[in-house]
Amino acid sequence: MNRNETIDSATRRTSPTRWLGVLARKSLDVLIPPLCLSCRRPLAQPRALCAGCWSQLTLISAPLCDIMGTPLPYDAGPDARSAELRWNHPLYDKARAAVVFDSVSRRLVHQLKYHDVPGAAQLMATLMAPAVKDITADADVMVPVPLHRTRLIARRFNQAVLIADQLSPLVGVPVARYAVQRTKRTPYQVGLKREDRANNLHDAFEVKDRAAIAGRHIVLVDDVLTTGATADALAWTLRAAGARSVRVAVFARVIGNETAPA
C-alpha cells in the first residue's frame, strides 16, 4: 500500500465525531450563506472565490525557473534558470508557488492571518497541490515555517501549520509541526531589504527533532515567499541538522515590484 492509499484508508475510518462536524458545518452553510474568501460577497459554495476575484488571481504556470519557481518569458527547457540567480541564489534547493502575490492573493493571506477565516487555508492548499507536485513527489516530511511563541500567542495559530495540514493529504507527505522552533523573536520584516532580513534571522531557528530531519528530503511550507531570507535561514539550519534537501512550497510569492506582504 502506497502513502496516498494509506492516507485514503485512514480517512475512510474517521470517527463519527468528524461526521458530526461535517453535519454542523453544512447546517451553518444553510443558516449563514458562504462568502467569497477574498471580497466577502455571498456565494453558493463555501470556501471559494467569486468569479470576479477568481479572474483576478494570477496563477503561476510553466515555463518556470527550475530553482526559483518564478515565471520565465519563454520555454528554455526543464532546467531553465532565472537571470535573478546571478545575484540572488537561494540556500534552499527549489521553490514553488501557486500564485503571484497581488491584490487578490494578498486579501486571501490577510483573511487567513488576521481575520480568522480558516477556509482560506483549504483553498490555498488546493491551489498549491498541483503547483508543488514536483518538489513533494519524493519528499519525506513537510515543515511549516514556525512562529516565535510570543507571536503565536498573540495570533493564536500559525497560518503555515494550517496550510500544511490541508496540503498534507493532497500530496501524501506528513507534517512535522514541532521539528523546528523559532527561538529568536525578530522585528517585523516588512519593508526591509534582503540583507537586513537575513541579519534579523541569524540564529533565529533551532531543530528540536533531528530524527525527523536528518537524511530526509524536507519541504518548508508557508503562505508567502518574499525575499527568501526566512527560507534561506531555515534551509541553513535544516542542512546543519543533516537534511538531504530543502525545498519551499508557498501559496504566493512576490515577483517584480509587488509590495512585500504585511
Beta strands, then each sheet from edge to edge (+ up, - down):
strand 1: 94-100
strand 2: 141-144
strand 3: 180-182
strand 4: 205-207
strand 5: 217-225
strand 6: 245-253
sheet 1: 1+ 6+ 5+ 2+
sheet 2: 3+ 4-
end
